[in-house]
């Protein structure tokens, strides 16, 4: 089913793996990529994925800041680690 391939490619799966997940040869998927309706579906899938990727990035960034704050506040963390995290670019 072409939708499965579109969804796989839109989430970052390689064409060969996306083809295998649908039971078709990678050349078939390459041929599909030349079809305007397939390209349009792939473009729409990428657009639909953007909020998901943004949400994941925001969650990971929040977690990273929490870890950095915990490390900076940890009296057992080495000075080198705390200076590295707290350092500002020059």
C-alpha positions in Angstrom: 0.0 0.0 0.0 1.5 3.3 -1.0 0.2 5.1 2.1 2.4 2.9 4.3 5.5 3.8 2.2 4.6 7.5 2.3 4.2 7.4 6.1 7.5 5.5 6.5 9.5 7.9 4.2 7.9 10.9 5.9 9.2 9.7 9.3 12.7 9.3 8.1 12.8 5.7 7.0 15.1 5.0 4.0 13.4 4.2 0.7 14.8 0.6 0.7 13.4 0.0 4.2 10.1 1.7 3.3 9.8 -0.5 0.3 10.5 -3.7 2.3 7.9 -2.7 4.8 5.3 -2.7 2.0 6.6 -5.8 0.2 7.7 -3.9 -2.9 11.1 -3.4 -4.5 12.9 -0.1 -3.8 12.9 0.6 -7.6 9.1 0.6 -7.4 9.2 3.3 -4.7 11.7 5.3 -6.8 9.2 5.1 -9.7 6.4 6.2 -7.4 8.4 9.2 -6.4 8.2 10.4 -10.0 4.4 10.4 -9.8 2.9 13.8 -8.9 0.2 12.4 -6.6 2.8 10.4 -4.7 5.1 13.4 -4.3 2.1 15.5 -3.2 1.1 12.8 -0.6 4.7 12.7 0.7 4.9 16.5 0.9 1.6 16.6 2.9 2.9 13.8 5.2 6.0 15.9 5.9 3.7 18.9 6.7 1.6 16.7 8.9 4.7 15.5 10.8 6.0 19.0 11.6 3.9 19.5 14.8 5.0 16.1 16.1 8.7 16.8 15.5 8.4 20.2 17.1 6.7 18.7 20.2 9.4 16.1 20.5 12.1 18.7 20.1 10.5 20.9 22.8 10.2 18.0 25.2 13.8 17.0 24.7 15.0 20.5 25.0 13.1 20.9 28.3 14.6 17.7 29.6 18.1 18.8 28.6 17.7 22.1 30.4 16.4 20.2 33.5 19.5 17.9 33.5 21.8 20.9 33.1 20.1 22.7 36.0 20.3 19.6 38.2 24.0 19.3 37.3 24.8 22.9 38.0 23.0 22.7 41.4 24.7 19.4 42.3 27.4 20.0 44.8 28.9 16.6 44.0 29.4 17.5 40.3 33.0 18.4 39.4 33.8 22.0 38.8 35.0 21.1 35.3 31.5 19.7 34.4 29.7 22.6 36.0 31.9 25.2 34.2 31.4 23.3 30.9 27.7 23.4 31.3 27.6 27.0 32.6 30.1 28.3 30.1 28.9 30.9 27.6 30.2 31.0 24.1 32.8 33.6 23.4 
